């Protein structure tokens, strides 16, 4: 049964609103002292680990069901590649 366009667009719209709100909050957050900096670093690290675990789980589940969505693998490797590039840049910057 095909869903109506309204039923398909509601989750996509909610996702877009969530991304927009989280981007605004991320950009609005200003580091005032060392504690704020540490909190922001810890939040980034925890979100990276959770995303890493969820993408790994998605790849495993889809691999077991023999229907792998390659976008998940591309996102996973891009996330790791960006982390390696940033770490390399920061080590050279020191």
SERO-4910 file (N, C-alpha, C, O; in steps of 0.05 Angstrom, whole numbers):
BEGIN
 pado doro    nc1    nc2    nc3   cac1   cac2   cac3    cc1    cc2    cc3    oc1    oc2    oc3
  Unk    A     17    -24      0      0      0      0     18     25      0     35     28     17
  Unk    A     13     42    -19     29     67    -21     18     87      0     -6     90      3
  Unk    A     36     99     13     29    120     32     23    146     16     35    150     -6
  Unk    A      7    162     27      1    188     14     26    206     16     43    201     33
  Unk    A     27    226     -1     50    244      0     52    258     27     74    264     36
  Unk    A     30    264     39     30    277     65     42    259     86     58    268    103
  Unk    A     35    233     86     46    214    105     76    211    101     91    206    121
  Unk    A     86    213     77    114    211     71    129    236     79    152    235     87
  Unk    A    117    259     75    131    284     79    132    293    109    150    309    116
  Unk    A    115    283    126    115    291    154    141    283    168    153    299    180
  Unk    A    149    257    166    174    250    180    198    265    168    216    273    183
  Unk    A    198    269    142    220    284    130    221    313    139    242    324    144
  Unk    A    197    325    141    196    353    151    205    354    180    220    373    188
  Unk    A    196    335    197    205    335    225    235    331    227    248    344    244
  Unk    A    246    314    210    275    310    210    290    336    202    310    343    214
  Unk    A    279    350    182    291    375    174    290    396    196    310    411    200
  Unk    A    268    398    210    265    417    232    285    410    254    297    427    266
  Unk    A    288    384    260    306    375    281    335    382    273    350    392    290
  Unk    A    343    378    248    370    384    239    375    415    241    396    423    250
  Unk    A    355    430    233    357    459    234    360    469    262    377    486    268
  Unk    A    344    459    281    345    467    309    371    459    321    383    475    336
  Unk    A    381    435    316    406    426    328    430    442    317    449    447    331
  Unk    A    429    449    291    450    466    279    450    493    292    472    504    298
  Unk    A    427    505    296    425    532    309    436    530    337    452    548    345
  Unk    A    429    510    352    439    507    379    469    503    380    483    514    397
  Unk    A    479    487    361    508    482    360    523    507    353    544    513    366
  Unk    A    513    523    334    527    548    327    524    570    348    542    587    351
  Unk    A    502    569    363    497    589    383    514    585    409    520    604    423
  Unk    A    522    560    414    537    554    438    564    567    437    580    560    419
  Unk    A    570    584    456    596    598    457    612    587    481    601    583    503
  Unk    A    637    582    476    655    572    497    664    596    514    676    615    504
  Unk    A    658    595    540    665    617    558    689    611    575    705    629    580
  Unk    A    693    586    583    716    579    598    724    550    593    713    537    575
  Unk    A    743    540    608    753    512    604    731    491    608    731    471    595
  Unk    A    713    496    627    692    476    632    673    474    608    665    452    601
  Unk    A    666    497    597    649    496    573    663    482    550    651    466    536
  Unk    A    689    487    547    704    474    526    705    444    530    702    428    511
  Unk    A    710    436    555    711    407    561    683    394    557    682    372    546
  Unk    A    662    408    565    635    397    560    629    394    531    617    374    522
  Unk    A    637    413    515    632    412    486    649    389    474    639    375    456
  Unk    A    673    385    483    690    363    473    678    336    481    678    318    464
  Unk    A    669    334    505    657    308    514    631    302    499    626    279    491
  Unk    A    615    322    494    590    318    479    597    309    450    583    292    439
  Unk    A    617    321    438    625    314    411    636    285    411    629    270    393
  Unk    A    652    278    430    663    251    431    641    230    435    641    209    422
  Unk    A    623    236    454    601    216    459    583    214    434    575    191    428
  Unk    A    577    236    421    560    234    397    574    219    375    561    204    360
  Unk    A    601    222    372    616    207    352    615    177    358    611    161    340
  Unk    A    619    170    383    619    142    391    591    129    386    589    107    376
  Unk    A    570    143    394    543    133    390    537    130    360    526    110    352
  Unk    A    544    150    344    540    148    315    556    125    303    546    110    286
  Unk    A    581    121    312    598     99    303    584     73    309    583     55    292
  Unk    A    574     70    334    562     44    342    536     39    326    531     17    318
  Unk    A    520     60    322    495     57    307    500     50    278    486     32    267
  Unk    A    519     63    266    525     56    238    537     28    236    531     13    217
  Unk    A    553     20    255    564     -7    255    541    -28    258    541    -48    244
  Unk    A    523    -22    276    500    -40    280    483    -42    255    474    -63    247
  Unk    A    479    -19    242    463    -19    217    476    -35    195    463    -49    180
  Unk    A    503    -33    193    517    -48    173    515    -78    179    511    -94    161
  Unk    A    518    -86    204    516   -114    212    488   -125    206    485   -146    195
  Unk    A    467   -111    215    440   -120    211    434   -122    181    422   -142    172
  Unk    A    441   -102    166    436   -104    137    453   -125    124    444   -138    104
  Unk    A    477   -130    133    493   -151    122    481   -179    127    481   -196    110
  Unk    A    470   -182    151    457   -207    158    431   -212    142    424   -235    136
  Unk    A    417   -190    135    393   -193    119    398   -192     89    380   -193     73
  Unk    A    424   -190     81    433   -190     53    420   -167     37    415   -170     13
  Unk    A    416   -144     50    406   -121     35    420    -96     46    409    -80     60
  Unk    A    446    -93     38    462    -71     48    456    -45     33    456    -45      8
  Unk    A    450    -24     48    447      2     37    475     15     37    486     21     58
  Unk    A    486     19     14    514     29     12    518     57     22    540     65     29
  Unk    A    497     73     25    499    100     36    508     98     65    524    115     74
  Unk    A    500     78     79    508     75    107    538     70    108    552     81    125
  Unk    A    549     54     91    577     48     90    593     73     82    614     79     94
  Unk    A    583     88     62    596    113     54    597    133     77    618    146     81
  Unk    A    575    136     91    574    155    114    594    146    135    608    162    147
  Unk    A    594    120    141    612    109    161    641    115    155    656    125    172
  Unk    A    650    109    130    677    114    123    684    144    121    706    152    127
  Unk    A    665    160    112    669    189    112    673    200    139    690    217    144
  Unk    A    657    190    158    660    199    186    688    192    197    700    209    210
  Unk    A    697    168    192    724    160    201    746    176    187    765    184    199
  Unk    A    743    180    161    762    195    145    765    224    155    787    234    157
  Unk    A    742    236    160    743    264    170    757    265    197    772    284    202
  Unk    A    751    246    214    764    246    240    795    243    237    810    257    250
  Unk    A    803    225    219    832    222    215    845    247    203    867    255    211
  Unk    A    831    260    185    842    284    173    845    306    194    865    320    195
  Unk    A    824    310    210    825    330    231    846    324    251    861    343    260
  Unk    A    849    300    260    870    293    279    898    297    267    915    307    281
  Unk    A    902    290    242    927    295    229    933    325    228    956    334    233
  Unk    A    913    341    220    917    370    219    923    382    246    941    399    248
  Unk    A    909    373    267    914    384    293    942    376    304    954    392    318
  Unk    A    951    352    297    978    344    306   1000    361    291   1020    368    303
  Unk    A    995    367    266   1015    383    251   1014    412    260   1034    426    258
  Unk    A    991    421    269    988    449    278   1004    454    303   1012    477    308
  Unk    A   1007    434    320   1021    438    346   1050    445    342   1064    449    362
***
